[in-house]
Amino acid sequence: MAEARPSPAPQPEGATGVIVFADGRVIWGGGFGAEGEAVGELCFHTAMTGYQEIMTDPSFAKQVIAFTFPHVGNVGANDEDVEAAEAHALGCLVREVVTEPSNYRASMGFDAWLKHKGRIGICGVDTRSLTQLVRKEGPPNIAIAHRGDGKFDVEALQRMAAEWPGLEGMDLAKEVSRLQVERWTGGKWNWGQGYELSSPLPQAGGEEVRSTEGEGLSTSTSDMPSPSPSRSAGGEKRRRHVVAVDYGNKHNIFRLLVEAGAEVTVVPAEASFDEIMSHDPDGFFLSNGPGDPAATGEYAVPVIRQMLETKKPLFGICLGHQLLALAVGGRTSKMFQGHRGANHPVKRLADGVVEITSMNHGFAVEREGLPANARETHVSLFDGSNCGFELTDRPAFSVQYHPEASPGPQDSFYLFQRFVESMK
Ligand SMILES: NC(=O)CC[C@H](N)C(=O)O
């Protein structure tokens, strides 16, 4: 009943942004970026840099990010530091007012960029207390709104939040996945040079082509010849052909696969096994992505099982890790508050080395559900949750964290090399 709800905090003068919880709690702030409303899950992210990479990571679809770092946006925005063409996170909540950019790489301000991408920002928010709230209560569903005239229908926003069903059971991979097959040709970014249009094969020498023009690296290849034209007859220095399933991938994964000596054909999330095999892969890659793995697993798992039967190498990241677990008979479940940051320590069980990793997940693989032929390889040092496994009877492995960083440390880049090596 309306009377039983906690009465919302009164709107302060000049408030142009608002966060409304399903139970009626209201937090006011200053709107920036695009005007409008959005509803989704609140999560917090502890990375101190990389807000453009985070906002464009498709794994954040239907999520609003509260940045724990207070100064967000002050190096502006550019065309290079993006992990997808669009911003997939619904919006961001930040402590300080976003200032004019102060960086030689900025082509526009963060405010203008967010507006251009159609995403809402709210500043002046006590993100520490929001973080504590998520830690205590788990991630709430919220509605956010930005209106320049400060006119909000708080009750309608509360209804939106209360009626939103939540991420559990939601398949979002096919909503963010590309619909066309594409050949990915771009290598990694180099300071002062921009993105490589193609990378030399490791230890193979050869010409490098570099671009300073940001992305535009993937070519639509619906009539693409297959297999690769770049294979040499001798076979030893040729690029290994990875067919990557796009469940909502971050670009840096493909840049690093190219860097490690692979060529990459990307297929949509719902590609059939026959379609995937028509590209003559040497190995398979399962990407990261948004939503509940169990929901996406309904169409992904049967295809992954067929991939495993080929005994060709397979590598999965984050959602790809969770889907591989489901394909071998494991289970996933929603975590209480998830892991999102750029400094999460993970122990590599083979040698005890600690990797500092980038993470973004709200679901986890249950260790207890893994079958006998799955050996756990990595464990979170924050909460002991599973962060990786490999199969003992197939050349397949996957990790829960983001070895491609962007943003985050590069400790785990070796996994790309390991995967490409395993195809030889
Ligand atoms: N980054 C990802 O791939 C996230 C996977 C999944 N959507 C989760 O939240 O756990």
The ligand as an ORCA input file, in Angstrom:
! r2SCAN-3c Opt
* xyz 0 1
  N      31.865    -10.586    -18.188
  C      31.054    -11.601    -18.379
  O      31.165    -12.359    -19.326
  C      29.928    -11.747    -17.400
  C      29.269    -13.090    -17.416
  C      27.893    -13.106    -16.731
  N      26.977    -12.257    -17.428
  C      28.030    -12.714    -15.281
  O      27.618    -11.639    -14.906
  O      28.585    -13.452    -14.502
*
